Amino acid sequence: MFRRKVQPLSEVLGKMLRDGGLETPLMQKRLIDAWEVVAGKTVARYTQEKAIRNQTLYVKIVNPALRQDLSMMRSQLVKRLNEYVGSFVISDVRIY
């Protein structure tokens, strides 16, 4: 009889994603999708574009007053978004 090294499926999938270079893009997609949950539905209604470049989340907000309020909450947004995803994905949020 032979022994098998039994691993949980989550470990196997995590290793496969890391080896294939897909873990970071997957985390970025999860973070972008988390914007509506973290920022709220009202803010999401005024959001037009979201993109991540160089560990910075760029968000286009069409309401000037809301844009100013969110700009003052940048550090809180970074913390909440990274916590929601469960990994350090972004280091800054730029609201434009």
Sequence and secondary structure as in RCSB ss.txt:
>XXXX:A:sequence
MFRRKVQPLSEVLGKMLRDGGLETPLMQKRLIDAWEVVAGKTVARYTQEKAIRNQTLYVKIVNPALRQDLSMMRS
QLVKRLNEYVGSFVISDVRIY
>XXXX:A:secstr
        HHHHHHHHHHHTT HHHHHHHHHHHTHHHHH HHHHHTEEEEEEETTEEEEEES HHHHHHHHHTHH
HHHHHHHHHHTS   SEEEE 
